[in-house]
């Protein structure tokens, strides 16, 4: 329940009780914990260092701004840190980690269903209000803002592709894949289309043998054929033209009007296609403008929560439009460096332990997380986007501690 509440951020629009319940549940986990919630280990220590610098950065926010405008950003900056502390204090075994992965998958599937529901039955009043793209309505999900589902769509796909077999049963897996991918196109998210492709390529690169064997499995081919027949019936049915329109608009906005994979003749192109220039602008254009705005102080101390702009609840201030810039402008180079150290050592642990299927899955998920950091502001602090990464830090610490203990036993 705790993970569901943390990820389903649209619930905060119903009542302020959402925050009260989150706080009470967090306190419950800490108070009822008999052993200490601070764990030992290399990754844990790096994480605690990140916490301390975050608290320092929050304190610096007040000094830099000389006002209380930074206060709305405090819960946003601390939420996933607190959730990770809860995970550290309660997770001891791999089976618990897999259990949380299943919960995350369930959250992402519900998010997909929430988008599909709105396409056919209209918007949900307490979700973020829809906007227009290509002359059609673009709906948000229960996870929060309009852009989040496109950012996370690769996570559930990798969970379902993985040899870890988070979900048992070929039919159920294919059904969930159709729901998740379908919602990706219906969300009209260019990021979502790209994440679908990146997750598929990543899976083939990391697990070629398993991927090929699964694709040519008789069961898989049978269920895929049946799914394609159903999809074809839907797409060529006059009553389902809405599905065709959303698909054509998503693909056209991602790859441009000359793509061979969609009919773009009737698509209103009201946003630029994905390109290297578009990505470079997100990484550097706004970042350079903000360096000019704030001056050299950003290299050393940053400007506090103000540097996160809208991602920290301060819409009046500029933001970098990528998560590297968020960390850099909030806490300077030291803050960005500490986080990158945590990311690199977490990935290193999972890579050298990739014979373990859980570590292999986390390694792939964290590559998608890195892609999100490059194109999505707030990725480090947004629960749905960052949850798999923070869980992977906890698991990396467990794996590293076990290896250290086994090495000691061998020596003795």
C-alpha positions in Angstrom: 0.0 0.0 0.0 2.8 2.4 0.9 4.5 2.1 -2.6 1.1 2.5 -4.3 0.4 5.7 -2.4 3.9 7.1 -3.1 3.7 6.4 -6.8 0.0 7.4 -7.4 0.7 11.1 -7.0 -2.5 12.1 -8.7 -4.2 11.2 -5.4 -2.9 14.4 -3.8 -5.4 16.3 -5.9 -8.3 14.6 -4.1 -7.4 15.8 -0.6 -4.5 17.0 1.6 -5.1 13.8 3.6 -2.8 12.2 1.0 0.2 13.8 2.6 -1.0 13.0 6.1 -1.4 9.3 5.3 2.1 9.2 3.6 3.6 10.8 6.7 1.8 8.5 9.2 2.8 5.4 7.2 6.4 6.5 7.1 6.4 7.1 10.8 4.8 3.7 11.4 7.6 1.9 9.4 10.3 3.7 11.4 8.7 3.4 14.9 7.8 -0.3 14.5 11.3 -1.1 13.2 13.1 -2.9 16.1 16.5 -2.8 14.6 18.2 0.5 13.4 17.1 1.8 10.0 20.7 2.9 9.2 22.4 0.1 7.4 26.1 -0.5 6.8 27.7 -1.0 3.5 29.5 1.0 0.8 26.3 1.9 -1.2 24.5 2.8 2.0 27.3 5.1 3.0 27.2 6.9 -0.4 23.5 7.2 0.0 23.8 8.7 3.5 26.4 11.2 2.1 23.8 12.2 -0.6 21.2 12.7 2.2 23.5 14.9 4.2 24.4 17.0 1.2 20.7 17.3 0.3 20.0 18.6 3.8 22.9 21.1 3.5 21.5 22.1 0.1 18.0 22.7 1.6 19.6 24.9 4.4 21.5 26.8 1.7 18.3 27.5 -0.2 17.0 29.7 2.6 20.2 31.6 2.9 20.5 32.1 -0.9 16.9 33.1 -1.5 16.5 35.2 1.7 12.9 34.2 1.8 10.6 31.2 2.5 9.8 30.5 -1.2 11.9 27.3 -1.1 9.6 25.6 1.5 7.3 23.8 -1.1 10.4 22.1 -2.5 11.5 20.4 0.7 9.0 17.5 0.6 9.7 17.0 -3.1 13.5 16.8 -2.5 13.1 14.5 0.6 10.3 12.1 -0.4 12.3 9.5 -2.3 15.1 9.8 0.2 12.7 8.9 3.0 11.2 6.1 0.9 14.7 4.7 0.3 15.4 4.8 4.0 12.2 2.8 4.6 13.4 0.3 1.9 16.8 0.0 3.5 15.3 -0.6 7.0 12.8 -3.3 5.8 14.4 -5.2 3.0 16.9 -7.9 3.9 16.4 -10.6 1.3 16.2 -10.9 -2.5 12.6 -12.2 -2.3 11.5 -9.0 -0.7 13.2 -7.0 -3.5 11.4 -9.1 -6.2 8.2 -8.4 -4.2 8.7 -4.7 -4.5 9.5 -5.0 -8.2 6.1 -6.8 -8.6 4.4 -3.9 -6.8 6.1 -1.4 -9.1 5.0 -3.4 -12.1 1.4 -3.4 -10.8 1.6 0.4 -10.4 2.8 0.9 -14.0 0.1 -1.4 -15.3 -2.6 0.5 -13.4 -1.2 3.7 -14.8 -1.5 2.3 -18.4 -5.1 1.3 -17.7 -5.9 4.8 -16.3 -4.8 6.3 -19.7 -6.8 3.7 -21.7 -9.9 4.4 -19.5 -9.8 8.1 -20.2 -9.5 7.6 -24.0 -12.9 5.8 -24.0 -14.7 7.3 -21.0 -13.3 10.8 -20.7 -10.9 12.5 -18.2 -10.8 11.8 -14.5 -11.5 15.1 -12.6 -8.7 14.7 -10.1 -6.0 13.8 -12.6 -3.9 16.5 -14.2 -6.1 18.1 -16.9 -5.6 16.9 -20.5 -3.9 19.1 -23.1 -4.2 19.1 -26.9 -1.6 17.5 -29.2 -2.2 16.8 -32.9 -5.8 18.0 -32.4 -6.5 15.2 -29.9 -6.6 15.1 -26.1 -3.4 14.0 -24.3 -4.3 12.4 -21.0 -2.2 12.0 -17.9 -2.1 8.9 -15.7 -2.6 8.2 -12.0 1.2 8.6 -11.6 1.0 12.4 -11.9 1.9 14.8 -14.7 1.3 14.3 -18.5 4.9 13.4 -19.2 5.5 10.7 -16.6 3.9 7.7 -18.3 6.1 8.1 -21.4 9.2 8.3 -19.1 8.4 5.1 -17.2 7.0 2.9 -20.0 10.3 1.1 -20.5 10.5 -0.1 -16.9 7.4 -2.4 -17.0 8.5 -3.7 -20.5 11.9 -4.7 -19.2 10.3 -6.3 -16.1 8.1 -8.4 -18.4 10.9 -9.2 -20.9 13.3 -10.2 -18.2 14.3 -13.8 -17.6 13.5 -13.1 -13.9 9.9 -13.8 -14.9 8.3 -11.3 -12.6 4.9 -12.5 -14.0 4.3 -16.2 -14.7 2.4 -17.2 -17.8 2.8 -16.3 -21.4 -0.7 -15.2 -22.0 -0.7 -12.8 -19.1 2.6 -11.4 -20.0 1.5 -10.7 -23.6 -1.7 -9.1 -22.4 0.2 -6.8 -20.1 2.7 -5.9 -22.9 -0.2 -5.0 -25.2 -1.8 -2.8 -22.4 1.5 -1.0 -21.6 2.5 -0.4 -25.2 -1.0 0.5 -26.2 -1.2 3.1 -23.5 2.2 4.4 -24.6 0.8 5.3 -28.0 -2.4 6.6 -26.5 -0.5 8.9 -24.2 0.8 10.8 -27.3 4.3 10.8 -25.8 7.3 11.0 -28.0 9.4 9.9 -25.1 7.2 6.9 -24.6 7.7 5.7 -28.2 11.4 6.1 -27.9 11.5 4.3 -24.5 9.6 1.4 -26.1 12.3 1.0 -28.7 15.2 1.6 -26.3 13.9 -1.0 -23.9 13.6 -3.6 -26.7 17.1 -2.9 -28.0 18.5 -3.0 -24.5 16.9 -6.4 -23.8 18.3 -7.9 -27.0 21.8 -6.6 -26.3 21.8 -7.8 -22.7 20.1 -11.2 -23.2 20.3 -12.1 -26.9 20.0 -15.8 -26.5 17.0 -15.7 -24.2 15.3 -13.0 -26.3 15.7 -15.0 -29.6 14.5 -18.2 -27.9 11.4 -16.5 -26.5 10.5 -14.8 -29.8 10.6 -18.1 -31.7 8.8 -20.0 -29.0 5.6 -21.7 -30.3 3.6 -20.3 -27.4 4.8 -16.8 -27.9 4.2 -16.9 -31.7 0.7 -18.3 -31.2 -0.3 -15.7 -28.7 1.3 -12.9 -30.7 -0.6 -14.0 -33.8 -3.9 -14.0 -31.9 -3.1 -10.5 -30.5 -2.3 -9.2 -34.0 -5.6 -10.6 -35.3 -7.5 -8.8 -32.5 -5.5 -5.6 -33.1 -6.1 -5.8 -36.9 -9.9 -6.2 -36.3 -9.8 -3.2 -33.9 -7.8 -1.0 -36.2 -9.9 -1.6 -39.3 -13.2 -1.2 -37.4 -14.8 2.2 -38.0 -15.7 2.4 -34.3 -12.0 2.1 -33.4 -10.7 4.9 -35.6 -9.6 6.7 -32.4 -7.0 4.1 -31.9 -5.6 4.6 -35.4 -5.5 8.4 -34.9 -3.6 8.2 -31.7 -1.1 5.6 -33.1 -0.5 7.7 -36.2 -0.1 10.9 -34.2 2.4 9.3 -31.7 4.6 7.8 -34.4 4.5 10.9 -36.6 5.4 13.3 -33.8 8.3 11.0 -32.8 9.8 10.3 -36.2 8.4 13.0 -38.4 5.8 13.0 -41.2 8.0 10.9 -43.6 7.9 7.7 -41.5 6.8 4.4 -43.2 5.3 3.1 -39.9 2.3 5.4 -39.8 -0.1 7.3 -42.0 0.8 10.9 -41.3 -1.4 12.5 -44.0 -4.1 13.6 -41.5 -1.9 14.3 -38.5 -1.5 17.8 -37.2 2.2 18.2 -36.5 2.2 20.8 -33.7 5.5 19.8 -32.0 9.0 19.0 -33.3 10.1 15.4 -33.9 12.7 13.7 -31.8 16.2 14.6 -33.1 19.8 15.0 -31.9 19.3 18.7 -31.9 16.2 18.4 -29.7 18.1 16.2 -27.2 21.2 18.5 -27.2 18.9 21.5 -26.5 17.5 19.7 -23.5 20.9 18.9 -22.2 22.7 22.2 -22.8 20.6 25.1 -24.1 18.6 25.8 -20.9 21.6 24.8 -18.8 23.9 27.4 -20.4 21.1 30.1 -20.1 20.8 29.3 -16.3 24.6 29.5 -15.8 24.4 33.0 -17.3 21.5 33.8 -15.1 23.0 32.7 -11.8 26.7 33.1 -12.4 29.7 31.1 -11.2 28.2 30.4 -7.8 26.4 27.4 -9.4 29.6 25.5 -9.9 30.4 25.4 -6.2 27.2 25.6 -4.1 24.4 25.8 -6.5 21.4 28.0 -5.7 19.4 25.6 -3.6 15.9 24.3 -4.4 15.4 27.4 -6.6 17.7 25.7 -9.1 15.1 22.9 -9.6 12.4 25.5 -10.7 9.1 23.8 -11.4 10.3 20.4 -10.4 10.6 21.7 -6.8 7.3 23.5 -6.9 8.7 26.9 -7.8 7.3 27.6 -11.3 8.4 31.2 -11.3 12.1 30.1 -11.6 13.9 28.5 -14.6 14.7 24.8 -14.8 17.3 22.9 -16.7 14.9 20.4 -18.4 17.2 17.5 -17.4 18.0 15.9 -14.1 21.8 16.5 -14.4 21.0 20.2 -14.5 18.6 19.9 -11.6 21.3 18.5 -9.3 24.0 20.9 -10.7 21.9 24.0 -10.1 20.5 22.9 -6.8 23.8 21.9 -5.1 26.6 22.7 -7.5 29.2 20.2 -8.9 29.6 18.4 -5.5 25.9 17.5 -5.4 26.0 16.2 -9.0 29.2 14.3 -8.4 28.0 12.6 -5.2 24.9 11.3 -7.1 26.9 10.1 -10.1 29.2 8.2 -7.7 26.2 6.5 -6.2 24.8 5.7 -9.7 28.2 4.4 -11.1 29.0 2.2 -8.1 25.4 0.8 -8.1 25.6 0.0 -11.8 29.1 -1.5 -11.4 27.8 -3.8 -8.6 24.9 -5.0 -10.8 27.1 -5.4 -13.8 29.7 -7.7 -12.2 26.8 -9.6 -10.6 24.7 -9.8 -13.8 24.6 -13.6 -13.7 22.0 -12.9 -11.0 18.8 -12.1 -12.8 17.7 -9.5 -10.4 20.9 -7.5 -10.8 20.7 -7.9 -14.6 17.2 -6.4 -14.6 18.3 -3.5 -12.4 21.3 -2.8 -14.6 18.9 -2.5 -17.6 16.4 -0.4 -15.7 19.1 2.0 -14.5 20.2 2.6 -18.1 16.7 3.7 -18.9 16.8 5.8 -15.7 20.0 7.5 -17.1 18.2 8.2 -20.4 15.4 9.8 -18.4 17.9 11.9 -16.5 19.1 13.3 -19.8 15.6 14.4 -21.0 13.3 14.7 -18.0 13.7 17.3 -15.3 13.1 16.0 -11.8 13.8 12.4 -12.6 15.9 11.8 -9.5 13.1 13.0 -7.2 10.0 11.9 -9.1 8.7 8.7 -7.4 7.6 6.7 -10.5 10.7 7.5 -12.5 13.3 7.0 -9.7 11.8 4.2 -7.6 13.5 1.4 -9.5 16.9 3.1 -9.2 16.5 3.7 -5.4 15.4 0.1 -5.0 18.5 -1.0 -7.0 20.7 0.9 -4.6 19.3 -1.0 -1.7 19.8 -4.3 -3.5 23.3 -3.4 -4.6 24.2 -2.8 -0.9 22.8 -6.2 0.0 24.7 -7.9 -2.8 27.9 -6.1 -1.9 27.6 -6.9 1.8 27.0 -10.6 1.1 30.1 -10.7 -1.1 32.2 -9.1 1.5 31.0 -11.6 4.2 31.7 -14.5 1.9 35.2 -13.2 1.1 35.9 -12.9 4.9 34.7 -16.5 5.4 37.0 -17.8 2.7 40.0 -16.0 4.2 39.3 -17.3 7.6 
